[in-house]
Structure formats: C-alpha cells, structure tokens
Amino acid sequence: MHFRIIGKLEEIEVVAAGRGIRELRRLRKVYGVGRWRKLKGKALVRFADDTVQEAEIHWYEASGIGKKELKIKRLIE
C-alpha cells in the first residue's frame, strides 16, 4: 500500500522506547545505532489512486537518523 502523508502528523505519542522495542536489534543493524523510539500519530494520507483519508500512522525514529518504516495501522472514519 503506497501512500503519501499530506500536511503534518498530529497527536504524536511514544509507543515504546529503547529496549521496549521488539525490533531494536534489526533497526540498529539496518539503520545504525541511535536512541530508537516507536511512535504513532494521525495524519491525512493520499493513496496511489488519489483518494484521501485520515489514518493512524506508526513509525520508528532515532535522532540523527530520522523517521523510518512508516506504516498505516488503521484508517479513521
């Protein structure tokens, strides 16, 4: 599912940090060592077929590395 975030991510919350992240070993191996956090937030997204809908987005983030592996967890009606 290809999508693009329109505007800003809002209502951002930390889901897990440090050793609380199940994928920490893989993240460090693929992207490098950093202070990794898993976050979630809401944003408007545009899909490949040009439809626009609000969705809950989850991603990993580390300072100096940035946002990685953004994914849609659920669509908001």
C-alpha positions as a printed NumPy array, in Angstrom:
array([[  0.   ,   0.   ,   0.   ],
       [  1.743,   3.152,  -1.216],
       [  0.739,   6.415,   0.415],
       [  1.95 ,   9.952,   0.981],
       [  1.361,  11.993,   4.125],
       [ -0.423,  15.279,   3.464],
       [  0.234,  18.057,   5.961],
       [  1.504,  17.407,   9.471],
       [  1.468,  14.399,  11.773],
       [ -0.69 ,  15.235,  14.803],
       [ -1.387,  13.711,  18.215],
       [  2.049,  12.074,  18.28 ],
       [  2.632,   9.595,  21.116],
       [  5.574,   7.375,  22.059],
       [  4.526,   3.714,  21.96 ],
       [  7.875,   2.217,  23.018],
       [ 11.469,   3.308,  23.545],
       [ 14.854,   1.642,  23.944],
       [ 14.677,  -1.996,  24.931],
       [ 10.882,  -1.876,  24.838],
       [ 11.075,  -2.053,  21.031],
       [ 10.889,  -5.638,  19.764],
       [ 12.699,  -4.768,  16.523],
       [ 15.597,  -2.894,  18.178],
       [ 18.341,  -5.297,  17.064],
       [ 17.155,  -5.204,  13.439],
       [ 16.792,  -1.404,  13.44 ],
       [ 20.35 ,  -0.965,  14.715],
       [ 21.685,  -3.42 ,  12.133],
       [ 19.868,  -1.84 ,   9.171],
       [ 19.929,   1.891,  10.048],
       [ 22.6  ,   2.267,  12.734],
       [ 22.87 ,   2.817,  16.465],
       [ 20.678,   5.567,  17.858],
       [ 18.103,   6.372,  20.509],
       [ 15.264,   4.477,  18.842],
       [ 11.605,   5.116,  19.638],
       [  8.392,   3.731,  18.167],
       [  5.793,   6.456,  17.675],
       [  2.237,   6.826,  16.459],
       [  0.201,   9.761,  15.216],
       [ -2.658,  10.802,  12.959],
       [ -2.394,  12.352,   9.513],
       [ -4.204,  12.786,   6.229],
       [ -2.81 ,  10.386,   3.636],
       [ -3.136,  10.246,  -0.143],
       [ -3.14 ,   6.779,  -1.687],
       [ -1.905,   5.774,  -5.157],
       [ -5.47 ,   6.035,  -6.537],
       [ -5.653,   9.7  ,  -5.343],
       [ -8.131,   9.046,  -2.529],
       [ -7.502,  10.974,   0.696],
       [ -8.336,   9.697,   4.179],
       [ -7.251,  10.22 ,   7.769],
       [ -5.16 ,   7.366,   9.172],
       [ -3.216,   6.3  ,  12.242],
       [  0.455,   6.028,  11.287],
       [  3.164,   4.103,  13.182],
       [  6.911,   4.528,  12.613],
       [ 10.364,   4.21 ,  14.16 ],
       [ 12.541,   7.259,  14.766],
       [ 16.038,   7.991,  16.081],
       [ 17.788,  11.334,  16.432],
       [ 20.271,  11.856,  13.615],
       [ 18.657,   9.048,  11.58 ],
       [ 15.063,  10.252,  11.162],
       [ 11.713,   8.562,  10.558],
       [ 11.856,   5.018,   9.182],
       [  9.327,   2.374,   8.167],
       [  6.116,   4.416,   8.234],
       [  3.01 ,   2.248,   8.029],
       [ -0.735,   2.689,   8.299],
       [ -2.177,   0.829,  11.274],
       [ -5.819,   1.799,  10.719],
       [ -7.988,   4.17 ,   8.751],
       [-10.076,   6.653,  10.728],
       [-13.65 ,   7.232,   9.592]])
